[in-house]
Amino acid sequence: STRVVLASRPHGEPTQDNFRTETIELPDLADGQVLLRTVYLSLDPYMRGRMNDAKSYAPPVEVGDVMVGGTVSQVVESRSLRIEPGAYVLGYTGWQSHAVADVNSLRAVDPNRAPLSTALGVLGMPGFTAYAGLLKIGRPKPGETVVVAAAAGPVGSAVGQIAKIHGARAVGIAGGAEKCAYLRDELGFDAAIDHRAEDFADQLKAAVPDGIDVYFENVGGPVTAAVLPLLNFFARIPVCGLVSQYNLVSAPEGPDRLPAFMGLVLTKSLTVRGFIQSEFIQELSGDFERDASKWLAEGRLKHREDVVDGLEKAPDAFIGMLHGKNFGKLVVQVGPE
Ligand code: NDP
């Protein structure tokens, strides 16, 4: 089996040197285990956090261990009556070509229901994150304005489209003209703004004439700074991610903005609520599966994938994602379907 391990911990931006590709022999199967061949590996921003030796909501990857990640795999060999060779499964087997896994840690994926890779994107964890964070915390009402950044990615693109489905106005923020055109022309966002534009804050203000009722926080940094003055009374901020900060090694220069921020929370009666999507799985995954597959089939929830070919390209693709090099849900095709 070929696998990519964490070779060293990054200081700031990850580099190729933080990863190492190696070949290992897999252990024999025990009862209740299966041998898997990875087809698709998901690359996600949270993996940057796992590379640090810091306490978070999940333990870090140890140096020398295989990088973690969600996967869609095919069963090659089975020592369980519950699953047969040839079946496809969703698992958490990481950056490797093959894996031995307990059958209890896997979920069946039906290749006839939707393309296999959607189990890692629009119908998987990122789609669910958008659904749960927007509907449980953001709670958009018809006619309200929802703003989301990293809007061309799997979370943001679903946030905007689900906001539209619920009758709200959706304004997306993304890096570059191509992503912005995609949000407006293909996904039906009411407006899309390039956060790298010189006059970004002015463009954002012009795009939200009635202010902002829901800011779905994916990025932090200067984007958030431009959003804050535009928030309405009783605005809701689901704090989902802060990707602009993941490679920071120290606090950015500048004045302490915390007093002004807390003042705003008070005077505008804001709700700021962080979440990790797993919190909502028990409560909402059934509703999500029903709604998302229906919306997908109806063409109301569109998605885009950025497929990179070959496990050896995973480190580069991952490093690039943290700068917006990906356009759509980033997945690695590790083996053929
Ligand atoms: P994306 O595919 O959207 O990738 C991240 C994107 O962030 C990049 O493509 C880039 O897009 C944007 N970005 C990077 N740096 C900056 C910056 N400095 N300023 C503005 N935008 C930036 O990722 P996902 O859709 O998978 O994830 C989106 C967010 O959701 C992340 O913060 C992630 O950590 C979070 N998340 C949280 C979960 C939870 O349970 N709380 C679960 C899943 C995801 P662009 O070109 O537009 O700049």
Boltz pocket constraint, residues with backbone or C-beta under 6 A from the ligand:
constraints:
  - pocket:
      binder: B
      contacts: [[A, 43], [A, 44], [A, 45], [A, 46], [A, 125], [A, 126], [A, 129], [A, 149], [A, 150], [A, 151], [A, 152], [A, 153], [A, 154], [A, 155], [A, 156], [A, 173], [A, 174], [A, 175], [A, 176], [A, 179], [A, 195], [A, 217], [A, 218], [A, 219], [A, 220], [A, 221], [A, 223], [A, 239], [A, 240], [A, 241], [A, 242], [A, 243], [A, 244], [A, 275], [A, 276], [A, 277], [A, 278], [A, 321], [A, 322], [A, 323], [A, 324], [A, 325], [A, 326], [A, 328], [A, 329], [A, 330]]
      max_distance: 6.0
